[in-house]
């Protein structure tokens, strides 16, 4: 397979300050579009199976979906969603459905039953040898999407890396020189995330066979070079208080309704419903453990009581 997975940019070169010389929307949109088109064509050429897009409902995957649909209209869009009491989960699932329908992509929703979810989380935690929620829940989504793909030769395409390069959901202390502050923040993200030496260096290898087929769309040298040319005012808007304004405008220009591109996005661990599902499972387990031998019901008590109960339980078992 031609290498299309990602580049560990921080391990392979020093990232110098950017130029940020692209200051008009048409040029920026054109270059981002060219990058995504080329990236998706390379991925489809390198991976013989039916492409699978991880369509979360956030703007990164929404914009990416428009290019996947152009390059590989036969692709399968998969959304992992664990509905519960979180309206954000339902909202992003609705967005994913709307995007897939607009673009004509077949769409599959993966939503394990509670027992299946716990079994999946347990398997992922054991495979990764960690109980770190961020890693386990990200792995749970990936593992579930990999299973939904149904083959070991399909590309699993995600918008990974976009938050690092375009500061999605991140606060930046712009100070007197906003462009320099933006550049420092971006290079910090690259050093932290675009490296093999992360929390679990073999994360993908432990979870899916042929791990090279998990495509981190934005984690490449070309993407870093491009991001360091786009003026942050194009990305954040005139007051630098927006979130990926450039991506949202591009997605709308490419035919998606404004209500599908305007939603804010939580991290996948939250937006997928994974955190909520783990909390619900913990409450059920505590209710089973304690029954009526407790002053408050673990199913409904405040979260600080539940955390205290879990820690006290741990103390008595150590």
N, C-alpha and C positions, 0 to 999 in steps of 0.2 A: 504494500500500500504506500502511495506517495504520502509523505509526512504533511498532514494538514491539521494535526491536533492543536498545537499551540507552540509558542516560543517562550522559553523562560528568560524573558528579556533582561530581568535584573541580574541573572547569573551570567549573561552572555556579553554585556556591555555596560559602560557607564552611560546613564541617560543625562545628556546635557540639557540646559534650559532651552525651552522652545522659543519659536519665533512669533507665533500667534499673528501671522501676517494675513490670514484669511478673515476678512472683516465684513463680507457681504453674504447674504443668505444663499443666493443662487449658486455661488462658487462652493460654499460649504456643503450644501445639499447635494450638489453634483458629485463632489469628491467622496462624500460618505456613501452615496448611492453606488458609485463606481467600485468602492472598496467592498461593499456588501455583495454586489453582483459577482465580482471576481471571486470573492471568498466562497460564496455558495456554489459557483460553477466548479471550483477546484474540489470542494467537498463532494459534490455529486459525482464528479469524474473519478475520484479516488475510492469511493465506497460504493460497491455494486448494488447493495440492497436498497429497499425503499427508504428514503430519508424520513427521519422522525424529528419533528420540531417540538421542543419543550415550550409550550405556549402557556405562560403563567397568567397573562392578563395585564402584566406590567408593560410599560412603553417599550422597553428594550426588546422583548419578544414580539410585541405587536408590530413594531416597525420591521423587525427581522422577518416576520411572517409575510410581509408584502413582497420581499425579495425571494424568499423560498417559493412562494406561489408562482412567481415569474419563472424562476429557474427550474423548479421541480413541482409542477402543478399536481403531480400524483402523490406528493408527500403526505404523511400522516401527522396531524397535529395532536399532541397529547397534553392534557391538563391534569395535574394531580390536585385534587381538592378533597379535604376532609371537613365537610360542612358541619357546623355546630351552631353556637350562638353568636358567632362573629359575622357581622354584616359585611365586613371587608372581604371575607372568603367568598361569600355569595356574589358580591359585586364583581370581583375579579373573574370568577367563573362565568358570569354573564358576559363580561367583556370578551373573554376567550371564545365563547360560543359565537358572539356576534362577529368577531374578526374572522373566525374560520368560515362562517356562513357567507360573509361578504366576499371573501377571497376564493370561495369554492373549494376549500381544503376539507378533506375528511377529518372529523374530529372525534377523539375518544377521550372520555373522562374516566380517570382512575380514582376510585373512592372506596378503599377497603373497609369492610365491616370492622367493628371494634376489635374483635379477636384476631382477625387477619392483620390489622394494623399493629397490634402489640407484638405479634409473631414477627412481622417484618422489621419493626424497630429493634427487637431483641437480636435478630440475625445481623442487622447492620452494625449494632453496637459491638457485637462479638467480632465481626469481621474487621472493624476498625480498631478494636481493642481500646475503646474510650466510651465514656458516658457524657462527653461534652455535647450539650444539646444542639449547638450550631452545626457541628460536624455530623452527628447522628441523623438529624432531621434532613439536612441537605442530602446525605447519603440515602435516606429512606425515599425521598422523591426520585433521585436518580435510579435507584434499584427498581422502583415500581414502574418508571417509564421504560427502563430497559426490558423488563418483563413484558410490558405492553407491546414493545416493538416486535417481539416474537421471533427474532433472528439475531445472529451474531455478526452479520456483515452490514447492517444498516448504520448510517451515520445518525448519531443522536446529537442534535444541534441545539445549543443554548446561547443566550445572549451574554454569557459570562464574560467579565472583563469591562463591560460598559460602565458600571458604577465606578470602577477605579479610574477610568480615563475621563469620564464626564461628570464625576462628583455627584452621582445619583444619591439623593437623600442625605447628603453630607453638608455640614455647616463649614463654611470657610470664613476665617477672619481676614477680610479683604484689606483693611487698613488703608494706608495712603497710596499704595501701589497694587490695585486689584489684580492686574495681570501677573505680576511677580508672585503674589500670594497664591493665586490659582496654580501657577506652575510648581511652586514648592509643594502644595498639597497633592497635585497629581503625581509628581515624582516620588513623593512619600508613599502613595498608594502602589505605584509600580514596584518600588523596593520591597514593600510588604507582601504584595499579592502575586506579582508576576515572577515567581521564583519556585523552584522545586522544593525549597527548604521551608515549607509551611508547617502547619500544626501536625498534619499527617502527610508526609511526602509521597507515600504510595496510596493515597486516598482512592484514586480511580482504579488502580490495579487490584485493590482488595475487593472491589464491589462488582465490576463487570468484566466479562471476558473481552479480549481485544479492546482494551481500554483506549487505544488510539482513536477509536471511532467516536468518542465523546468530544464534540467540537466546541471549544471555547472561542466563540466567534471573534471576540475583540482582543484576545491575548496573543498578539503577534507584534513583531517589529513594525510592520507596515501600519498597523492601527495606532501604535504609540507615536510614530512619526506624524501621522495625520492629525491625531488629537492635539499634538503640540503645535499645530499650525492654526487651529480654529480659535478665534477670539472668544473668551469666556462670555462676553456680552451676547454673542450669538447663541450660546448654549443655555445661559441662565436668563436671558432677557435684559431689557434696558436697565432695570434696577438690580440686577444680579440676585433676584429673590425667587426666580422660577426654578423648575426642576426639568431638565432636558427639554427646554422649549424648542430647541432645534429639531429633536426627534419627533416631538408631537406635531409640529408644523409639517414636517416631511410626511408623516403618516397620513395626515389629513389631505395633503396635496396628492397623495397616492391613492385616494379614494375611500378612506375610512371616515366614518362619521365622527364629528367632534366629541360626542359622548363616549366613544370608544377609545379616544386617545388622551382624554383629560384626567383620568383617574390617577390619584397618587398610589404609590406602591410600597407595601411593607416588604421586608426581607422574606424570601421564600419559606423560611421556617415558620413565619407567622401567617403569611398570605395563603399558604397551602392548607392551613388549619392544623398543621402538625403539632405546634405547641399546645393549642387548645385540646387536641385529642390526647396528648400525653397527660395534661392536667386532669382531664375527665377520667382517664384510666387510673391515675393515682388516687383520685377521690373514690372511685368505685372499689379499688383494692383496700383502701383504708376503711371504707364502710363495711366491707366483708370481714376485715380483721377485727373490728371493734364492735360491730353490731349495735346493741343498745347500751353497751358499757362505755358511754361517753356523754359529756354534757352537751356537745354540739354535734350536729350531723356532718360528717366529712363530705357529704355530697353538696352541701350548701354553705358550710362555714366559710368565714373570710380566709383568703389565701394565706395570711400570716399565721393563722392557727394551723392550717394544713402543713405549711413548711415546718413549724415548730413540732408538730406531731411526727412528721417524718424524721426529723433530726433526733427527737427523743427516742423514737423507735430504733434508730440506728445506734444510739448510745447503749441501749439495753442489749443489743445483739453483738456488739463488739467484744 
